[in-house]
Amino acid sequence: MAADRFVDRILANITYWRSKVELQTDPSPVGLRAERENIRRAIVYGLAQPETWNQAAELLLALDYFIEQSGEWASWQAQLQVALEQCGDRRPALKVRLLNLSGRCYRRGRDLQAALNTHRQEEALALQHGLDAHLPQTQLSFGTLYWRERDYEQAQKYAEEALNGFLEGGAGERQMGGVYALLGLVAYGRGRYQESIPCHEKALGHFRKTPLIRLQARSLINLALAQEGTGETDAAARTYLEARRLLENTCFELEKTRLELSYGTLLFNTNRLAEAEEAYLRARSPALNQSDNLYFQALAANNLGNVYLQQGRLGEAELILRQSLVLWDRAHAHVQRLNSVGTLARVLAQQGQLAEAVLYHKEAIEGLEAMPDDAWARQLLEDFRTDSDLLSAEAAKQGQAGKRPVQETPAAL
């Protein structure tokens, strides 16, 4: 029958793409990216048929790593929602995996409330059906989400629970690397840079036992940030160089963006402003601008604004910092926005726009005072409190530059 042949063709197409995904040593080569619309079409047709929806959902899950680094989380989320609807209550073990991937896509797209709700559904379903082996992955996702929200106490709690679960269940290298990376990021967020280093070294050790180049490079970037935090700038520069070599001949454009943003901060902090500007401009690549990664878009704009401020290019600094505020709002990144607000106040003060500068300065101070447990917020608050002289008319006339802005860093899982 024609209907049977149609279903057979759909199944054959899904099987073909599943084999292509599983053949990849690192599942994100240029070939897969170029074929992503064909893969998506196979999933869409597969999810629409009762005979093939299950295989289509499994293909979607097999693309987990590719989807994560694609920067196209909203478009893949559409297929995830169809798969979840098709799954219903029939396959709880499949559904918890789909919910986990959906929650992570929401988190990467900065819809943090949707991510939290999705992971709560995932946890409840796993508990209801006794899927204990899945719970450490859920806990890791919760921990990452709370880290993103800068709730380090909750992030630490879930990370430790995930670690214990992974150790008891004999987790794979990717899971172990992920949980040690999270522990390192939590320590870094609390300003415990020396404590962060061994965590990232452990994460790197686990990822090096896999073919996942992107995660190896990301661990190196996180390690370099921690090294710089302890004052080991030479060691950090060497670590960045190692990450650059890993990424050089890959298509991981967003990871290259992360590298440029992080390395640019080291250059900025060592007063190599022209080189820092070049790094931040490289970060603002077409791949970044075409992605859903609003956080990196905002961070690149903010960091360029800091460079322009230090170089006395005040008109350019004002323009790009105002752009960063819009992007931070869209990314729901409150602390980062306050950083840009405080820096913009400095720019406006030096341009003699004191009334507006005072308003922005007050907004930054009051917002940061409400976050006493955040190490970076405390650092920003201390920095911005030194700006009272800058906000006087005399300081504006004299063109005082104030203290060097404090850069945010794109540490991430």
Buried (B, 14 or more C-beta within 10 A) or exposed (E): EEEEEEBEEBBEBBBBBBEBBEEBEBBBBEEBBEBBEEBBEBBBBBBEBEEBBBBBBBBBBBBBBBBBBBBBBEBBBEBBEBBBEBBEEEBBEBBBBBBBBBBBBBBBBBBBEBBBEBBBBBBEBBBEBEBEBBBBBBBBBBBBBBBBBBBBEBBBBBBBBBBEBBEEBEBEBBBBBBBBBBBBBBBBBBBBBEBBBBBBBBBBBBBBEBEBBBBBBBBBBBBBBBBBBBEBBEBBBEBBEBBBEBBEEBBBBBBBBBBBBBBBBBBBBEEBBEBBBBBBBBBBBEBBEEBBBBBBBBBBBBBBBBBBBBBEBBEBBBBBBBBBBBBBEEBBBBBBBBBBBBBBBBBBBBBEBBEEBBEBBEBBBEBBEEBEEBBBBBBBBEBBBEBEEBBBEEBBEEEBBBEEBBBBBBBBB
